[in-house]
Amino acid sequence: MGQVTPALSAAAQGGSFNHIKRWRATLNNSENTSPNPVKRSLVLGGRGFIGTHLIDALLDQGHFVRCFDRPNVAPLGESHFNHPNFELCEGDFTSEAEVAKALEGCDVCYHLVSTTLPKSSNADPVFDVESNVVATIRLLNLAVKSGLRKIVFISSGGTVYGDPTQVPIPETHATDPACSYGIAKLAIEKYLALFHRLYGLDYTVLRLANPFGEGQRTYASQGAVAVFLGKVLRGETVEIWGDGTVVRDYIHVSDVVKALLASSAQSGEEHVFNIGSGRGHSLNEVLDAIERVTGRNASREYLSGRGFDVPVSVLDIERAKQSLGWAPFVSFDEGLERFAAWLLDNPE
């Protein structure tokens, strides 16, 4: 048995990079030289909705996981906090020094960070670019220096394409975003491709539909299913932008996590994948389904439509099925039932 050494070096104490919990997992020499060494994963934005579910899944698969997020982010639930293979670090994504420490010793980085929302990004495109695009370019430079094997990036299937000329929307569809959020996501995709060409940094982009499910905040400013469901359960009026006919593709968070896990092992010529259910539901249909599941009536108030909302966005997911061996498993109704039951057991 070889000498046991720390899997990752501990982050420096103090400063803006506040190391909360030392990664207690260790790897011995036999593990490091085995044909299938244990993966060491960094999840940027790991205290969020998707990140929390992803970390649980990675730990279940035996990974060592480091979560990096801002100090002022309230965790959605950290059942994994005391797991011996888990480390929580707090820092600023725009800080080169802090991100560099977060990358130390990692094999795969899941980039789930976004500082803006589609509906607010046009108000300050400079902030959007500086905090998302420029910060990600710094991340890519650091990833090359650190020897990171792969980056998996969550992009936006609902904004990068703009107004679709065909539905469902394939990855080959023209990209013409109507908001800064989509432009920033697309720019990051292009820089990932550039760093792959220049330095061989492997990457996968998941153009995600609209995720929903257990743990999602119902008081947030995005996520129609969560916001609508929360308001109906609380007996509040649901505000709908437009006449409710806007159609979106909704996918349960468990299927998103499966796509993320499949992406870390994927290699090949394809790097960009749509991840959705492949089916669309209008906002009115979402509310109808919520009424069926909860047995409660939804009080609806229709407001003026928003200029950046495309009428229909449903993703073609055939490429992901073929190249990732992935397909959505949870239907919209089943996912909604799970989410509603979870909210009743875990009131906010």
N, C-alpha and C positions, 0 to 999 in steps of 0.2 A: 504494500500500500504506500503510495507516494505521499508527500507532505501536503496537508490541506492548506489551501490558500484562499483568501477572500475572493468571491466571484467578481466583485467590483470594489474599487477603492471608495472609501467614504468621502462624501463631499465636505468641503471645508466648513468649519463651524463659523457662525456669524455671517455678517454681510447680508445682501439681499437673497442669496441662495441659502435658505434656512433648511439645513438638513434635519428632518424630523425623526427619521428612524433608520438606523444602519441596516443595510441589506445583510441579514444574518446567514443567508444561504452560502455554502461554500462548495467549490468544485475541486475534486482531487485530480491527480495527474491522469488516472485511468479514464475519468470522464472526459477530460480535455482532449485525449487522444483517441477516443472511441469513434467508430464510423458515424454514429449518430449522436453527437454531443448535445447536451441539454441547451436549448435556446435561451438567450438572455434578451428580453424584450423591453423596450422603452415605449411607454404610452404617453404621448403628449396630449394633455387635456383629459387625463385619466380619471378625474373626479366628476366628469360630466355624465350625461345619460348613457351614451354609447360606451364611453370609456370604462365606466363602472362594470357594465356587463362583460366587456371584452376582457378586463383584468381577471374577473372571476373565471372566465373560460380558459384563459391562458394558464392560470394557476392550476386549474383542474387537469390540464394537459401536462403538467409537470414543468412548466417554464419558470425561470426566474424573472420577475417582473418589477420594473421600476416605473413608478407613476410620477410625472412631472406636471405641476399645475400651479396656478397663482395662489398666494397665501390667503387671499380674501374670498376664495371660492368655497361655498358651503358644499360639503360632500353630499351626494345623493344617497349614500349608504356605503359603508366600508366594512362589510362582513369579512373582507380579506385582510383587514388592517394588521391583525396579529399573525397572519400566515408567515411561516419562516422563510418563504421564498419571495416575500414582498417588501419593497422599500418605497416609502413616500418621501418625495422631495418637493419643496416649494421654491418657486423662482419666477422670473419674468421671461417670457418667450422672446422678447426683443433684446435680452441681454446675452451677448456672445459668450461671456465667461460662464454664465450659469447654464446655458444650453450645452456648452462644451463639457462641463462636469457631468451633466445628465447623460451624455452619450457614452461616457467612458465604459468600455468593456461590453457594450451592447452589440448584438447581432442584427436585430430587426428593430426599426422604429415605426410605430403607428402614429401618424400625424393627424390628430383629430382637432387641432386648435383652429378656432376662427374667432376673431375679435369683433366681427360685425354681423348684421343680419340683412337679408335681402331688402326688407322694407326701409331700413335706415341707412344703408350703405351709400346711397346717392347723396346724402346730406353732407358727407365728408369723405370724398374719394381719396384725399391725400392720406388721411388716417388709415383708411382701408389698405392702401398700397404699402405704407410704411410699416404697419403693424402685422400685416399678413404676407405680402409678397416679398418685401425686403427682408423681413425676419426669416422667411423660409429660405431665401437665397443664402443667408448666413448659416442656417442649419445645414444646407447642402454642402457648403464649403467645409464645415466642421465634420460632417459625415464622411467626406472623402479622407480627411486627415486622420480620423479616428479608426478607419477601416471598417465602418459599418457595412454590413452585407446588403441590406435592403431597406427601402422606405415604402410603406403603404400609406397612401394619402386619400383622405375622404374629400372628394369633390362634390359638385352639386348637379345632379341630373335634372333638377327642376329649373335651373337658371342658365347653365352654360349654352344651351341650344337656342334660347330665345323663342320666338314664335315658330312652332314646328310646321313644316310643309308636308310631313307625313307622320302618321300615328299608327302603331307605336314607333317611338323615335330610336333609330339605331345609332351606334357610336360614330358612324360615318356621316351623320347628318351635319349640315353646316352649323357653325357656332356663331351666334350673334346675340350675346347677352344684353338684356335691357336694364341691368343694374350693375353697379360697381362690384357687388358681391360676386356675381357670376364672372365678370371680367377678371377679378383677382384670382378666383379659382382656376380659370382657364390659363392665366399667366403662370401660375404655379405648375400646372400640368406641363406647360412648355419648357419651363426651367428644369423640371425633372427629366424630360426627354433630352435636354441639352447636356445635363451632367452625366446622363447615361452614355451619351455619345462621346463626350470628352474624357470621362474618367472611368466609365464602366460601372457606375453606381446603379445597381438594379432597383427597379421601382414598379409599383402597381398603383394605378389610379382607379378608385371606385367612384363612379358618378352615381351618387345615392339619390333615391327617391325620397319620400317623406316617411321617416321612421317614427314608430310609435310603440308604446308598451309600458310594462311595469317599471316604475322608477322615474318616469318622465314627469316633470313639474307641470301642474295644471294651471299655475299662476304665471307661467312664462308668457313671453310676447310672440312666440312662434310655436308651431306644432298644432295644427287645427284639431286633430283628434283629441289630444290631451286637454287643450283649452276648452273645447266644446264639451267633452265628457265631464270635466271638473265643474263647469258652470251648470250643467244639467243636474248633476248630483247635489249641488248646493242650492238649486232652485233659482239660479240667476239667469238673466236674459243673455242669450247668445247673439253677439253682433257678427253679422256676415257682410263682408265687403262684396258689393255687387248683388246680383239676383240669386246667388247660390248655385249657378250652373257651372262654375269653374270646376274642371275635372283634374284630379291629381292621382298619382300612383302612391299608395300607402303600403309600407312593409313593416312587419313586426320586427322588433329589435333582435330577437333571437336569430332570425334569418340574416340580419345585417352582420351579426357576430360570426356566423358560420362563413359568410363571404370574406370577412377580414382574416379569419384563420386560414381559409383556403388560399388567399392571396399571398400569404407569407411563404408558402411552399411553391407557388407557381413560378415557372420560368418559361420563357418563349418569346416569340416575336410580338405577341399582343401584350399591351401594357395598360390599356384603358378599357374598363368594363362598366356597363350599366348594371346597377343593382336595384331592383324593384320587384314588384309583384307581377308586372306585366299586364295589370288590369287597372282600370280607372274608376273612381267614384267621385261624383259631384259633392259639393259641400252639403247640398240638400239631402243627398243619399247618405252621407255620413251622419247627419242628424237623425234621419229616419232610422238608421241602424242603432244609434245610441238609444233612441226611444224604445226600440224593440228589446234591446239587451237590459236596459235599466227598468223598464216598465213605467217610465216617467215622461211627461210631456215636456217638449223643449219650447221655451218662449223665444221666438226669433225676431230680431230686428235687423232689417236690411239697410245697409249704408251704401254710399257711393262707391263704385269700383275703383281699384287702384291701377294706375297706368302700367306698372311693371308686371302685373299678373297676366300671364299668358292664358288663353281660354282653356287649353287642354295640354296636359303633360303626362304621358304614359310612356314608359321606357320599354324598348325591345331588349330582352335579357337573354337572347339566344347565344350570344358570344360567351357570356359567363357560364351558361350551361355547358357549352362545348369545351371551353378552355380551362375553366376552373373546376368543372365537375360539380357545380353548385346549382341549386334550384331552391326557390322559396318553398317552405313546408307549411307554414302557418297561414291559414286563410284570414281574410280581413275580419269576418265575423268571429272566428275563434280568438284571434288576437284581441279584439275588442272585448270579448267576454272575459279573457284573462286579465286585461287591464282594469276593467270595471271591478272585478272581484278583488284585485290587489288594492285598488283605491279604497274600497269599502273596509278592507282589513287594515289599511295604513292611511288613515285620513291625514291630510296636510294641516 
